[in-house]
């Protein structure tokens, strides 16, 4: 990891800049996939499954028999873990459901807002070396709580046409039965446009590689909503002199093993702690199955010494990390200083892995600095807010003149007339 001692605030912007990825060829290739799926539907999906995944699929809908068979292969230990995690996730997200009060803005004028679940949502769960069944919990549970009527799941299969058994068990546990063996940009296209087999959805959620991310970005420009802009996973750890170096190293490596484009940042007030964490990283990384990947990630990452904890948090706010760990004494005293972060972990024992799996908070979070303006996924992500208003006769009389004056000032006379005609009839009653 690159180490920087006491950089000035003027240098922070450069340090918080994420590595850039050239996307010109990516744009072209993903646009072609989207166009083909939009025009040719299932036939294009089958062609891309053969081309990209090396599998011939006559039917890419996962059958009930496949789901049942996959569930038999999942250990009781994993099933119990899913049960505990799902319970915690549901409990936390249920707390987000509120009924908003009706407000009388002026006598006779009542306004209120109601949350309505998005009717059709699509979930994408990656396969590959790390099939993220935990993400299926994180997306499905708030969608169900929000009242989404139709949930479509796309996830890739292997060369034998099999979907990861734990993903299928989690889907069965959650009650999802509309599942397709489709991966990559073509899965996003299928859900965005609809095909003969795959229903069209109104909003798409879920992580993926650069092709999936680019596909989501492009369909968003065509009117299909997505959860949020996505980038590689990241964590920023702030620690004081008392922090355990082994804990810090473990947290950094938990993100470093995601992929070589991930970024980990360690910020501290202690030069000695930098030395201790460096040593702990060297020891722990050698024990990881994905050590080569983690080592490469660390070469793109940073260790920074600053003078005070307040400075450390100010730097973090500039970086706006997906995950922020405050491994410091009395961490809760610093909460109000944190303004830009996806999810925050307080104290020595609040490891980021807890939020990734089972504490209850959602792990689908803004990356790449988007925590300055985006929130993580919640029940709100799966609803739209509809406002209502009701005016009585007296209510219209009370605000009618105000509306007429404003409408006339904007030269929108039909708007004014909508009030004036009513007021005239009311005055004649």
N, C-alpha and C positions, 0 to 999 in steps of 0.2 A: 504494500500500500504506500502511496505517496504521502510523505509527511510534510506539513507546513506549520511553522511556528509563528504565532502572533501575526497573522495577516491583517492588514488594515481593512476597515469597512469598504474602501474603494476597490479592494481586491476580491471582495466576496462575490460579486456578480460573476466573475470569471470562474471562481471555484464552484459555484452552484449550477453552472451550465452543464446540462447533460450531454453525453456524446451524441453527435448527429449521425443520422443514418441516411444514405443516399436513397431516394425513393422514386426516381424517375422511371427506372425499369419496372419497379414494383407496381407503380400506378398503371403502367401499360398492361402488364400481365394479369393483374387482378381485374382491371376493367374488361379485359377479354373474357375472363371467366364469368363475370356478372352478366355480360351481354349474351353469352352463349346459354346460360341457364335461363335467363329471361325469355329468350326466343325459343329454346328447344326443350326446356323443362326437364323431365325425367331422363330423357335420352342423353342430355348433356351431363347430368349427374352420373349416370352409368359410365360414360366415357371418361370423366375425370377420376372416378373411383379406380378404373383400370389404369389410367395414366399415372396418377399420383400415388395411389395406395397399393397398386398391384393386385387388385381383387376384382373379380367379375361378379357383379351383383344384379340378379334379375329382379329381386325385391329388396329394397333397402329399409323397409319397415320392420322393426324388431317385433317378433311375435310373442304372444303370451307364453308359449312353450319355451322360447329362448330365455325369457325373463325368469321363469320358474327354474329352469336348469341352471342358470347362472347363480341364482340365489342359493342353491344347494352347495355350491363351491365356496361360499363365503364362510369363514370361521365364525363361531359363536362369539369369539372375542371382538372381532370387528363389528359384528351386528350389535353387540352391547355398547360399544364405543359410539356407534352411530346413534343409538337410542339416547344416550346421555347428551351427546352434542346437540342433537335435534331438539331435545327438551329445553336446553339452555338457550339455544337460538330462538326458539319459539317464545320463550318467556320474555326475553329481552325485546323482541320485535312486537309482541303484543302490547307492550307499554307505549308504543308509538301510535296506537290507534286512539284517537280522541274525537269527540263530537264537539264541533265548534259552536259557540253560543250565537244565538240570534241577537242582532244589534239594532236598536232603534236609533238611527242617525239623527232624525228629527221627528217630531210627533207625526205619526201616521206613515212613516217610511221605515220599513224593516228590511235589513239585509243579512244574509248569512251565506255560508259556504259549506259545500258537501264534498267529501272524497268519494270518487267512484272508481272502482278497479278498471284498469285497461283490459278490454275484453279478451284480446289475443296477444300473448307474449311468447317470444322464442328464447330458449336458453341454449347456449353453446358450451359444451364441456369438452376440453381438449383430451386427447388420448396420449399416445406416445409413451415416453419413459415415466411420466408422472401423471396418470389419469386423476383428475382433481374431483373425486367424488365429494370432497368437503365443499367445493364450490356449488355443487348441486343442492346441498342443504342450504347454503347461504342465499341462493336465488329462489329456490322453490318455496321455502317457508314464508318469506315476506310476500311473495306473489299470491300464495293461498290466503294469507291473512288479509291481503288487500282486496280479495274477492275477484281475482282474474278468472274468467270463465274457461279459458282454453290455454293450456300450457303445452308448448311443443318443444321437445328436446332433440337436439342434434349432437351426435358425438361420433368420432371416427371408429372404424373397426380395424382389425388386423388383417393380414393376408388370407386368413382362413374365414373371413367374414364374421368374426366374433367380436362383440363389444366387451370391454372390461367388465368382469363379473361384479365387482364392487359398485361400479357406477350403476349397473342394472339393478342390483339389490337395493341401492339407495333410492333409485327411481320407484321401485315397487313399494318400498317402505313409505315413501311420500305420496303414493297414489298416482304417479304419472304413468300413463300407458300409451301416449303418443310419442314414440321414440323412433328416430331414424339413424341409420348407420351412415352418416354423411359427415365428412370433416372438411376443414379448410375453408377457403373463400367460397367454394360452391355451396357449403352449408348455409352461410350467411345469405347468399343469393337466393337459395331455395326458400328460406323463411321470409326474406324481404319481398319477393315477387310471387311466391306460391308456384307450385308445379302440379302435375296431375295427382301426385301422391302427397306432397307436403303442403299443409295449409299456410296461407299467407298470414303473417302476424303484424302487429302494429308497433311493437318495440322489441329490440333484441338486446339480450344481456349475455355477458360471459367473456372470459379471457381467451387468448389464443396467440398464435405466433404472428409474425409481421404480416402474413397474408390475410389472416383473419382480421387483424386490427385494421389493415388498409381497407378490406371489404366493408367493415362496419362504418369506417369513415366515409366511404364513397356512397353507400346506400343512404346514409344520413342526409347527404346533399340532395337525395331524390325523394325525401319526405318520410323516410322510415326512421323512427326515433331509436336511439341507442342509449345504453346506460351512462357512458361517459367516455371521453377520450382516453385512450389507453397507451401505456408505455411499459418498459421493463420494470420489474419489481425493485423496490428500494427500501432501505432502512437507514435511519440516522440515530445513533446512540450518543446521548450526553451522559458523562460520568464525572463524578468528583473523586477526590483522593481516596475516599473510603470504599469505593466500588470494587467488587471482585473481578479481577482481570479475566478469570475463566468464564464468568457469566457473560462478560462483554464479548469475548471472542466467540462464544457459542452463538450469541445473538447475531453477530456479524456474519458468521458462516451459515446460519439458517437462511439468510437471504442470498448469500453468495452462491449457494448450490442450486438456485433456481435456474440460472443461465448466465452465459458470459456477458450478456448485455445488461444484467442487473448491476446495481451500484450500492455499495455500502459505505457509510461515512461515520467516522468516530470523532467526536468533538469533546475535549476535556480541558480542565484547568490545570492538569498535572502532566508535566513532561515525563515523570517517572511512570505514570500510568500508561503512557504510550509505549514505553519500553516493555512493560509487563504484558500488555495486550499483544504486542508484536510476538513475544515469546510464546504466549498461549495460543495464538493463531497458528504458529509453526508446528506446534505439537498436535493440536486438534485436527488440523486439516489433513494430516497424514492418516487419520483414522476413518476418513469419510470415503464411502464407495464412489462418490462423485468428486473426488479430490482434485483431479486435473481441471475439471470445469470450475470448481471453487477457486483454485489458484489463479486461473486466468481472470476470473471476475475481480479478485483482489488487486490485480495489477491496474485496474481501472478505477480503483477506489481510494479514499482519502482518510488520513488521520490529521486532525487539526488541533493545535493548542491555542486557547484564548485565555484572557486574564481572569474573567469572572464567569459565573454561571449565567448571569444576565446576558453577557455577550454571547455565550454559547447558544442560548435560546433565541437571541436576535438573529444569529447566523442561521439557525434552523428555520426561523420564519422566512428568511430570504430563500432558503432551499425549498421549503414547503414539502417535506417528505411524505411519502405514502404511510410509512410507519415511523413513529417517533418514540424512542424509549428514554425516559428520564431515570437513569440508574443513579439517583442521588438521594442523600438524606432529606427527609421532609419534602418529598417531591410534590405533594399536593399544594404546598405553599407557592409553587411556581405556575400553577395551572393558568392563572389569569394572564400570564405573559405569553402563553402559546396562542397564536392566532392563525397559523397556517400549518395544518397537518391533517392527514387522513384519519389516523387513529393513534391515540397516545397511550403509552404503557407506563404506569407510575411505580417506581420502586424496584428494588433488586429482584423481586420474585415475579414480576409481571413481564414474563418473556413474551416476545412477539408471537411465538408459536401458539400461545393460549388463544389469542384473537384469531389466528388462522384456522383453528379447529373447534374449540369447544367452550370458550368463556361465555359466548352469547352474542357478542358484537359481530358485525358483518365484515368479512375480509375482502370484499370487492370494493376497492378504494381508489381514489384518484392518484395517479403517478405523474412523473415528468413535470412537476411544478404545478399541476392543475389543482392541488389542494388549496391554492390561493383563491379559487373561485368555485370549486365543485365539492360536494359532499360524497361520502361513500354511499353504497346502496342501502336503502331502508325500505320500509313499507311505503313511504312517500314516492319512491321510485316507480312503484307499480300502480299508482293512481293518478288520475287527473282531478283537479279541483274545479268544481262547477259552482259559480256564484248564483244566488237567488235574491230577488228583491220583490217586495210587495208594497204597493202604495194604496192607501185608502183615499177616499175623496178629500178628506182633510189634509192628508199627506201631500197630494198633488197641489192643493191650494197653497200649502206651506212652502214648497220649493218651486212651484210653477214659474213665478216671476224670474227667479235666478236662472232657470233653464232657458227661458225666452231671451233674456238679455245676452247670455253666453252664445246661444245659437245664432242670434242676429249679428253679434260681433264677428262671428266666423262666417257670416253670409250663407248659413245653411238654414234657409227659411222653412223648408219642409220639416226640419227638426223642430223649429219653433212652433209650426202649425200643429204638430202632434200634441203639443201641450195646449196651445191657444184654443183649439177647437173643443177640447175637453173642458177647459175652464169656462168657456162661453156657455156650453150646455149646462154646466153645473150652476152657473149664475142665474140661468133661466128656470131652474127647478123650483 
